[in-house]
Amino acid sequence: MRGKKIIIFIFLTGLAVGLIYGSRHFFISKILDANGSEYSPVISEDYDVNMYYYPRAWSAYLGNNEDPANLAILNPVLLGFFGKLSGSFGTGIILANILFSALIFMAVYLLFSEITQRKKLSVFWAVIFMFSPLFAMYFPPVSLAAAKNLFNSFLPLWDYGLYFSRWEYPQATYFFYALSLYLIFRAVKLKGAINISAAGVALGIIFYTYFYDWVYIFISLGVLFLLFLFNRKKDEAKIILYITLIALLVSGFYWLNLWRLHSLPQFNDVVSRMGVEISHQLRFASVWKSYLRIAVLVCLLWVFVKKNRELAVYLVSAMLLAYFVAVNIQVVLGFNPQPDHWYRQLFLPTALAFLLLVNAVAGKARLDTIFPKKYLFVGGGIFLAVFFALQLRSQYIFSLANANVFAVPDHAESYEWLNENTLKNSVVGSLPGAQNNEISLFTHNKVFLPAGFISSVPTEEIWERTMIIGRIFGLSEEAFARLVSENHIYLFADKYRSNEFNAYFDGVDRTVPADIYADKLAKYKKLELREALKKYKLNYLYYVQGTGEDPKKILPGILRVYGREGVIIYKL
C-alpha cells in the first residue's frame, strides 16, 4: 500500500507542477478579457520563440516540412501534433506547456530517485529543480544577486517566467534528456538487453530534439567509459559502447538530414548565421568559476559519497567533467557553436551532485531518528503546499505585468482574410518587423523575408529579398539602412557577430561591417526591381499605412484585394 501511496503522491505532484506551469494561460486570458482584449497563446514573451520556434511548429502544424532542416527535427512536429490533437495550434501550445512540464518533473524525479534511492527527498529536489533549475548554481552565494536567487528558489517572493515554459529548449527537449540519463543509469546498474536497448533508443531520440543535449551526453559517456576502464569495470564500459551504438543507429535519419544540409553550397553560410566561434585556444578566464565549482563538487563526491553510491558518483562526475571538454571542443575541432550554451548543461549534474551530498549528510545524521517520520512527512507536505502557492502567486504577478504582450494582434482580421482568401503557402511580402512575424504565425502563408536563423537560403539572397521589399515600399537609402539595422537579428542572426575566441562570453554586439553596408547600399541604389522580382515567388503585398510608401506607387499594376483599419493587401 505504501508503494501505491507514493506513486499517487508523485503523480499528484507532477499534476500540480503542470497546472502551475499552465496557470499563466488562465490568468492572462482573464486579465485580457477584463480589459476588453483577447488572449493568444501563439504569442510568446521570448523573442526567439516568436521569431523562430513557434513559426517552425506552426509550419509543421500546417503539414509543411523543412527539407533539409537546419534545427532539431522532432520539436516542431511534436507541437504541431499537440495542435492537431487539441483542435487548434494555440490550444496545442497550452496542452504542451502543461503536459511537458509534468513529464519533465516525472523524468527528473525518476533520475533523482534512481540515483539516491530516496523517494521523498527526490520529490522535494525535483520540485525545486522544476521551478528553479539554476538553484544549485547559486551555491555558494558569493554575491547579493546570487543570495537573492538562491532564496527565491526555495521561497519565490518575486515574479518571474518559469524556465520550462520556453519552447523549444527546454520545454520540448528536457523530458527526453532527463529520461535518457535515467535509462542510461539503469542500464549500467541493472544490465540486461532490454535496459541497454531502452537507454540506446532514448539517447538516439535526443539527436532529434537538441544539439547540445546529445553532444554533451556523448561527451559524458566518453568520460564515463574512461572512468570505468581506469577502475577496471570492463562490463560497465561495454554497456556504454552498446548504448552508443544503438543510439547512433536510431539517429540515422539525423545524419541523413545533416548530410543533405551539408551538401548545400551555402552550408557554411547557414552555419555562420547560427553562430560559431572559430579558435584553437583553451578557455579559462571566462569560465574559471565553473571549473572551480566542478572540481570542488567532484572531489566532495569522491571523498564523501563514492563508498555508498559508487555508480552514481561515476555518472555525475562524468557529466560535470564533460563541461571541460564541451567548452573547449574548439581546441581540437577549430570551432565551437555558441559555446556559452554549454553552461546550461551543468544545471542538472550540479543539482545531482548537491542531491548526493545532501543525501549523504541526511543519511549520516539519521534525521528519522531525531524527528518522527510523520513529522518529517507533514513538514515536507506543508513546505510543498506553501511553495506551490507562492509559485502560483508568482505566475499571477507575472501575468499582470505581461498580459498585454499576449493580446491578439491589432490586424488579426487581415490575417483571417489571408487564411480564407489565399492559397496555402502563397507568399506574402511585408516590411520586416511585427507584421512579417505575425503573418508567419497566424496565416497559412509563407513570408517573403525569411528568418535568417531558421532558413537555409544564402545570406546574399536574404539581402536581395530585403532590398526588393525596401524598393517596393519606397524606402530611401537611409531608411533602408535603418530597416536593416532594426531587424538585423531577424534577418541575419549571428552572421555578422564576431566569431573570435570568447566573443560569446564577452557580449560582442551583432554589427554589419561598414564596408558590407556600403556595398549593399550601392546595390540597393542600382537595383532593377522588376528584374529582381523575376527570381522569387511573391503573390501578395501586405502594407500597413504609415510604414513606408504605398506599393501601388512603385508597382501600379498590382491589384488591391483587401483594405481595412490601415491595412491594404495587394495581389501581384
Secondary structure, 3 states (H helix, E strand, C coil): CHHHHHHHHHHHHHHHHHHHHHHHHHHHHHHHHHCCCCECCCCCCCHHHHHHHHHHHHHHHCCCCCCCCCCCCHHHHHHHHHHHHHCCHHHHHHHHHHHHHHHHHHHHHHHHHHHHCCHHHHHHHHHHHHHCCCHHHHCCCCCHHHHHHHHHHHCCCCCCCCHHHCCCCCCCCHHHHHHHHHHHHHHHHHCCHHHHHHHHHHHHHHCCCCHHHHHHHHHHHHHHHHHHHHCCCHHHHHHHHHHHHHHHHHCHHHHHHHHHHHCCCCHHHHHHHHCEEECCCCCCCCCHHHHHHHHHHHHHHHHHCCCCCHHHHHHHHHHHHHHHHHCCCHHHHCEEECHHHHHHHHHHHHHHHHHHHHHHHHHHHCHHHHCCHHHHHHHHHHHHHHHHHHHHHHHHHHHHHHHHHHECCCCHHHHHHHHHHCCCCCEEECCCCHHHHHHHHHCCCEECCCCCCCCCCCHHHHHHHHHHHHHHCCCCHHHHHHHHHHCHHHHHCCCCECCCCCHHHHCCCECCCHHHHHHHHHHHHHCCHHHHHCCCCCCEEEEECCCCCCHHHHCCCCEEEEEECCEEEEEC
